[in-house]
């Protein structure tokens, strides 16, 4: 809801997965709606708007993914899986020896490929394809599992939690615990964790193959050199790191995401400049050159990085995450991350602070928020946070 509106959660007022954007902002011009209003064919397949993608103001046509989050094929899983009952889900991984098209992302890819064949050639198109993988459950055709022997050899978990961090800074791996044969509480055994990691790797390769099909279709249609392509994820992941699984924290494991932008008229390269997902809206508007962006956007265009990748367009990125009784606001600069936790019943009451120094270690190891030598850093980060998210 944030990146599609170009607004931060504190601005949309949406802090969960179940609130439709129009319930809070009925007149908002979404990213696809902007392109639709400027003559583009806009279509969506898979998971785009989290609370369903059925927004007629945004899309000329949309089709959500299969009703089950991921199709199961092993009898033992189809028997116990109930996609509408969190307590009766199948196992958190599966690797049936079936074609790509029999698991969810293959279905979504094929729908998008058919749409590309049918687009009118006298109008530009805006196509959004929401692949589910590598989301739980880690289900992918067996051939993708067979690409890896033991992924745990190339991924080393950071099992120890950062010293001095409050308990609510972590999650309870609750998303994973909804699946069959996963302990409802306590540690996730390493043996099962390694199998899950194997499944995650397989799903990344499976999704990558589906992306490849879409790019090949651009070549087939002869429109590659006239098409902007963006690949990104909506969150990171933990594989038993900090004795946690899945997402749902402010740590770098969860908040850093991949972002690749291809513009046919620009030279590629890498940049260390900080970017946020709310920057996608203004970036795509400038990249397409169709009109001036709406006034409500909180992000900034990243297009100048193509010509000057050495520059830093932003000094910080921000994230927001609720807990039952507290709400966390995070600010991340090149070397530091501060998390301010406030009481949800008394919004102005700061419950605790976290500060991590990435110049000392690339993974959070110690909360240094209460060390005197960081007091100036805290003041600076508080100023940035008040400016950007009014907290």
C-alpha positions as CSV (number, residue, x, y, z in Angstrom):
1,X,0.0,0.0,0.0
2,X,2.9,2.3,0.7
3,X,4.9,2.0,-2.5
4,X,1.8,1.9,-4.7
5,X,0.6,5.1,-3.2
6,X,4.0,6.7,-2.9
7,X,3.3,7.4,0.8
8,X,4.7,6.1,4.0
9,X,2.6,4.0,6.3
10,X,2.3,6.9,8.7
11,X,0.7,8.9,5.9
12,X,-1.6,6.1,4.6
13,X,-2.7,5.1,8.1
14,X,-2.4,1.4,7.1
15,X,-0.4,-0.7,9.5
16,X,-1.7,-4.2,8.6
17,X,-2.3,-6.6,5.7
18,X,-6.1,-6.4,5.7
19,X,-7.0,-2.7,5.1
20,X,-7.7,-1.8,1.5
21,X,-6.0,1.4,0.3
22,X,-9.3,3.1,-0.7
23,X,-10.7,2.6,2.8
24,X,-8.1,5.1,4.0
25,X,-7.4,7.1,0.9
26,X,-10.4,6.9,-1.5
27,X,-9.1,9.6,-3.9
28,X,-5.4,8.6,-4.0
29,X,-3.9,8.3,-7.5
30,X,-1.9,5.1,-7.3
31,X,1.2,4.3,-9.4
32,X,-0.7,2.1,-12.0
33,X,-3.6,4.6,-12.0
34,X,-1.3,7.4,-12.9
35,X,-0.1,5.5,-16.0
36,X,-3.7,4.4,-16.8
37,X,-4.8,8.0,-16.7
38,X,-2.1,8.8,-19.2
39,X,-3.1,6.3,-21.8
40,X,-1.3,3.2,-20.7
41,X,-2.8,-0.3,-20.7
42,X,-2.5,-1.4,-17.1
43,X,-2.8,-5.0,-16.1
44,X,-1.8,-6.9,-13.0
45,X,-1.3,-10.6,-12.3
46,X,-0.5,-12.2,-9.0
47,X,0.2,-10.4,-5.7
48,X,0.4,-6.7,-6.1
49,X,-1.9,-4.9,-3.7
50,X,-1.6,-7.1,-0.6
51,X,-5.3,-6.8,0.2
52,X,-6.3,-8.1,-3.2
53,X,-5.4,-6.4,-6.5
54,X,-9.0,-5.6,-7.5
55,X,-8.8,-1.8,-7.8
56,X,-10.7,-0.8,-11.0
57,X,-9.3,2.7,-10.8
58,X,-5.7,1.3,-11.1
59,X,-6.1,-1.6,-13.6
60,X,-7.8,-2.2,-17.0
61,X,-7.6,-5.8,-16.0
62,X,-6.3,-7.7,-13.0
63,X,-6.2,-11.3,-11.9
64,X,-5.1,-12.5,-8.5
65,X,-3.0,-15.6,-8.1
66,X,-4.5,-19.0,-7.4
67,X,-6.6,-18.9,-4.2
68,X,-4.1,-21.1,-2.4
69,X,-0.9,-19.3,-1.5
70,X,1.0,-22.1,-3.3
71,X,-0.3,-25.2,-5.0
72,X,0.6,-28.5,-3.2
73,X,1.0,-31.7,-5.1
74,X,2.1,-34.3,-2.6
75,X,-0.9,-36.1,-1.2
76,X,0.3,-35.7,2.4
77,X,0.2,-31.9,1.9
78,X,-3.0,-31.6,-0.1
79,X,-4.8,-33.7,2.6
80,X,-3.8,-31.4,5.5
81,X,-3.6,-28.0,3.8
82,X,-6.3,-25.5,4.3
83,X,-5.3,-22.1,2.9
84,X,-8.0,-20.4,4.9
85,X,-7.1,-21.9,8.2
86,X,-3.7,-20.9,9.6
87,X,-3.6,-23.9,11.9
88,X,-4.1,-26.5,9.1
89,X,-1.5,-25.7,6.5
90,X,0.6,-28.2,4.7
91,X,4.4,-28.6,5.2
92,X,6.5,-25.5,4.6
93,X,8.2,-26.9,1.6
94,X,7.5,-29.3,-1.4
95,X,9.4,-30.4,-4.5
96,X,7.1,-32.3,-6.8
97,X,8.5,-33.5,-10.1
98,X,6.1,-31.3,-12.2
99,X,6.4,-28.6,-14.8
100,X,6.8,-24.9,-13.8
101,X,3.1,-24.3,-14.8
102,X,1.8,-26.5,-12.0
103,X,3.1,-24.4,-9.1
104,X,1.7,-20.9,-8.4
105,X,4.4,-18.7,-9.9
106,X,4.4,-20.6,-13.2
107,X,0.6,-20.1,-13.4
108,X,1.1,-16.3,-12.8
109,X,3.9,-16.1,-15.4
110,X,1.8,-17.8,-18.0
111,X,-1.1,-15.5,-17.4
112,X,1.3,-12.5,-17.8
113,X,2.8,-14.0,-21.0
114,X,-0.7,-14.3,-22.6
115,X,-1.5,-10.7,-21.6
116,X,1.7,-9.5,-23.3
117,X,0.7,-11.3,-26.5
118,X,-2.6,-9.5,-26.4
119,X,-1.5,-6.0,-25.7
120,X,-2.5,-3.5,-28.3
121,X,0.7,-2.3,-30.1
122,X,-0.6,1.2,-30.6
123,X,-0.6,1.9,-26.9
124,X,2.1,1.6,-24.2
125,X,1.6,-0.9,-21.4
126,X,2.1,-1.0,-17.6
127,X,2.3,-4.6,-16.5
128,X,2.7,-5.6,-12.9
129,X,3.5,-9.2,-12.1
130,X,3.5,-10.2,-8.4
131,X,5.4,-13.5,-8.0
132,X,4.9,-15.1,-4.6
133,X,8.2,-16.9,-4.3
134,X,10.4,-17.0,-2.3
135,X,7.5,-16.7,0.2
136,X,6.4,-19.6,2.4
137,X,5.7,-22.3,1.7
138,X,8.9,-23.1,-0.2
139,X,7.2,-25.1,-3.0
140,X,9.0,-25.4,-6.3
141,X,9.4,-28.0,-9.0
142,X,12.0,-30.7,-8.2
143,X,14.4,-29.5,-10.9
144,X,15.1,-26.3,-9.0
145,X,15.7,-28.2,-5.7
146,X,18.2,-30.4,-7.7
147,X,20.3,-27.3,-8.5
148,X,21.6,-27.2,-4.9
149,X,23.3,-29.9,-2.8
150,X,23.6,-28.2,0.6
151,X,22.9,-24.5,0.6
152,X,23.7,-24.3,4.3
153,X,27.4,-24.5,3.3
154,X,27.1,-21.1,1.6
155,X,24.9,-19.4,4.2
156,X,26.1,-19.1,7.8
157,X,23.4,-18.1,10.3
158,X,24.0,-15.4,12.8
159,X,22.4,-17.3,15.7
160,X,23.3,-14.9,18.6
161,X,20.9,-12.1,19.2
162,X,22.3,-8.5,19.4
163,X,23.3,-7.7,23.0
164,X,21.1,-5.2,24.7
165,X,18.1,-5.3,22.2
166,X,14.6,-5.4,23.7
167,X,12.6,-8.6,23.3
168,X,10.0,-7.0,21.0
169,X,12.7,-6.1,18.5
170,X,12.5,-9.8,17.4
171,X,9.7,-11.9,16.1
172,X,8.5,-15.4,17.2
173,X,8.8,-17.0,13.8
174,X,5.0,-17.1,13.9
175,X,4.5,-17.2,10.1
176,X,6.6,-20.4,9.8
177,X,5.0,-22.0,12.9
178,X,1.6,-22.1,11.1
179,X,2.9,-24.9,8.9
180,X,2.7,-28.6,9.5
181,X,5.5,-30.3,11.4
182,X,7.1,-27.0,12.6
183,X,7.4,-26.7,16.4
184,X,4.7,-24.3,17.7
185,X,7.2,-22.8,20.1
186,X,10.9,-23.1,20.9
187,X,13.9,-23.4,18.6
188,X,13.5,-24.6,15.0
189,X,15.8,-27.6,14.6
190,X,18.9,-27.0,12.4
191,X,18.1,-30.0,10.3
192,X,14.7,-28.7,9.4
193,X,16.2,-25.2,9.1
194,X,18.7,-26.4,6.5
195,X,15.8,-28.1,4.5
196,X,13.9,-24.8,4.6
197,X,17.0,-22.9,3.4
198,X,17.3,-25.4,0.5
199,X,13.7,-24.7,-0.3
200,X,14.2,-21.0,-0.3
201,X,17.1,-21.3,-2.7
202,X,15.1,-23.5,-5.0
203,X,12.2,-21.0,-4.9
204,X,14.5,-18.1,-5.8
205,X,15.7,-20.0,-8.9
206,X,12.1,-21.0,-9.8
207,X,11.0,-17.3,-9.6
208,X,14.1,-16.3,-11.5
209,X,13.2,-18.6,-14.3
210,X,9.7,-17.1,-14.5
211,X,11.2,-13.6,-14.8
212,X,13.4,-14.9,-17.6
213,X,10.3,-16.0,-19.5
214,X,8.9,-12.5,-19.3
215,X,12.1,-10.9,-20.5
216,X,12.3,-13.4,-23.4
217,X,8.7,-12.4,-24.3
218,X,9.8,-8.8,-24.6
219,X,12.5,-9.9,-27.0
220,X,10.0,-12.0,-29.0
221,X,7.6,-9.0,-29.3
222,X,10.5,-6.7,-30.3
223,X,9.8,-4.2,-27.5
224,X,12.8,-4.8,-25.2
225,X,14.5,-1.6,-26.3
226,X,11.4,0.4,-25.5
227,X,10.5,-1.1,-22.1
228,X,11.5,-0.1,-18.6
229,X,11.8,-3.1,-16.3
230,X,12.0,-3.0,-12.5
231,X,12.7,-6.0,-10.3
232,X,12.3,-5.6,-6.5
233,X,11.2,-7.4,-3.4
234,X,8.9,-6.2,-0.6
235,X,11.0,-7.4,2.4
236,X,14.0,-9.4,3.3
237,X,14.2,-12.6,5.3
238,X,15.9,-14.4,8.3
239,X,16.9,-18.1,8.1
240,X,17.2,-18.8,11.8
241,X,19.3,-15.6,12.3
242,X,19.0,-14.2,15.8
243,X,17.0,-17.4,16.5
244,X,14.3,-16.0,14.3
245,X,12.7,-16.9,11.0
246,X,10.8,-14.9,8.4
247,X,10.4,-11.2,8.4
248,X,8.7,-8.7,10.7
249,X,11.6,-6.8,12.3
250,X,13.6,-3.7,11.7
251,X,16.9,-5.5,11.4
252,X,18.8,-5.3,8.0
253,X,17.9,-9.0,7.4
254,X,14.3,-7.9,6.9
255,X,14.4,-4.3,5.7
256,X,16.9,-4.5,2.9
257,X,15.5,-5.6,-0.5
258,X,16.7,-6.1,-4.0
259,X,16.2,-3.3,-6.5
260,X,17.2,-3.5,-10.2
261,X,16.0,-1.0,-12.7
262,X,16.6,-1.3,-16.4
263,X,16.1,1.7,-18.7
264,X,16.8,1.0,-22.4
265,X,18.3,4.4,-23.0
266,X,20.6,4.4,-20.0
267,X,23.9,2.7,-19.1
268,X,23.8,0.2,-16.3
269,X,25.9,0.1,-13.2
270,X,25.9,-0.1,-9.4
271,X,25.3,2.5,-6.8
272,X,25.7,2.8,-3.0
273,X,23.1,5.5,-2.8
274,X,20.3,4.8,-0.4
275,X,16.8,4.2,-1.9
276,X,13.4,3.3,-0.6
277,X,10.4,1.6,-2.2
278,X,8.4,4.8,-2.0
279,X,10.9,6.1,-4.6
280,X,9.6,3.7,-7.2
281,X,6.6,5.8,-8.0
282,X,8.5,9.1,-8.9
283,X,11.3,7.1,-10.5
284,X,9.0,5.3,-13.0
285,X,7.1,8.5,-13.8
286,X,10.3,10.3,-14.7
287,X,11.7,7.3,-16.5
288,X,8.6,7.1,-18.8
289,X,8.5,10.8,-19.3
290,X,4.8,10.9,-19.6
291,X,3.9,13.8,-17.3
292,X,4.8,15.5,-14.1
293,X,4.3,13.3,-11.0
294,X,1.5,13.9,-8.6
295,X,2.1,16.4,-5.8
296,X,1.4,13.9,-3.0
297,X,4.5,11.7,-3.4
298,X,6.9,11.3,-0.5
299,X,9.7,9.6,-2.4
300,X,12.2,11.0,-4.9
301,X,13.2,9.9,-8.4
302,X,16.3,7.8,-8.6
303,X,16.8,8.5,-12.3
304,X,19.8,10.8,-11.9
305,X,21.8,7.8,-10.5
306,X,22.0,6.4,-14.1
307,X,24.2,9.3,-15.1
308,X,25.9,9.9,-11.7
309,X,25.9,6.6,-9.7
310,X,28.5,8.0,-7.3
311,X,26.1,10.6,-5.8
312,X,24.0,10.0,-2.7
313,X,20.4,11.1,-3.3
314,X,19.3,10.3,0.2
315,X,21.0,10.3,3.6
316,X,18.5,7.8,5.2
317,X,15.8,5.2,4.7
318,X,12.9,4.6,7.0
319,X,10.7,1.7,8.1
320,X,7.7,1.3,10.4
321,X,6.5,-1.8,12.2
322,X,3.8,-2.3,14.8
323,X,3.8,-4.7,17.8
324,X,0.9,-5.4,20.0
325,X,1.7,-2.8,22.6
326,X,4.5,-0.8,20.9
327,X,5.3,0.7,17.5
328,X,8.7,0.8,16.0
329,X,10.1,3.6,13.8
330,X,13.5,3.0,12.1
331,X,16.0,5.2,10.4
332,X,18.9,3.7,8.5
333,X,21.9,5.7,7.3
334,X,25.1,4.4,5.6
335,X,26.6,3.3,8.9
336,X,23.8,3.4,11.5
337,X,20.3,2.3,12.3
338,X,18.2,3.7,15.1
339,X,14.9,2.2,16.1
340,X,12.6,4.2,18.3
341,X,9.8,2.2,20.1
342,X,6.8,4.2,21.3
343,X,3.8,3.1,23.3
344,X,0.8,2.5,21.2
345,X,-1.5,3.7,24.0
346,X,0.6,6.9,24.5
347,X,2.1,7.7,21.2
348,X,4.5,10.4,22.5
349,X,6.0,8.0,25.1
350,X,9.3,6.5,24.0
351,X,9.6,3.0,25.5
352,X,13.1,2.2,24.3
353,X,15.8,2.9,21.7
354,X,18.1,0.7,19.6
355,X,21.2,1.9,17.7
356,X,23.5,-0.3,15.6
357,X,26.8,0.7,14.2
358,X,27.4,-1.1,10.9
359,X,30.9,0.4,10.5
360,X,31.9,-2.0,13.4
361,X,30.1,-5.0,12.0
362,X,27.8,-5.6,9.0
363,X,25.3,-7.6,11.1
364,X,23.7,-6.1,14.3
365,X,25.7,-7.3,17.3
366,X,25.1,-4.7,20.0
367,X,22.6,-2.1,20.9
368,X,24.8,1.0,21.5
369,X,22.0,3.5,21.9
370,X,22.8,4.2,25.6
371,X,26.6,4.7,25.1
372,X,27.6,8.3,25.6
373,X,29.8,8.4,22.5
374,X,26.7,8.0,20.3
375,X,24.6,10.7,21.9
376,X,25.2,13.1,19.0
377,X,24.3,10.4,16.5
378,X,21.0,9.8,18.4
379,X,20.2,13.5,18.2
380,X,20.9,13.6,14.5
381,X,18.8,10.5,13.7
382,X,15.9,11.8,15.9
383,X,15.9,15.0,13.8
384,X,15.8,13.0,10.5
385,X,13.0,10.8,11.9
386,X,10.9,13.8,13.0
387,X,11.4,15.4,9.6
388,X,10.4,12.4,7.6
389,X,7.7,10.6,9.6
390,X,6.7,13.2,12.2
391,X,7.5,11.0,15.2
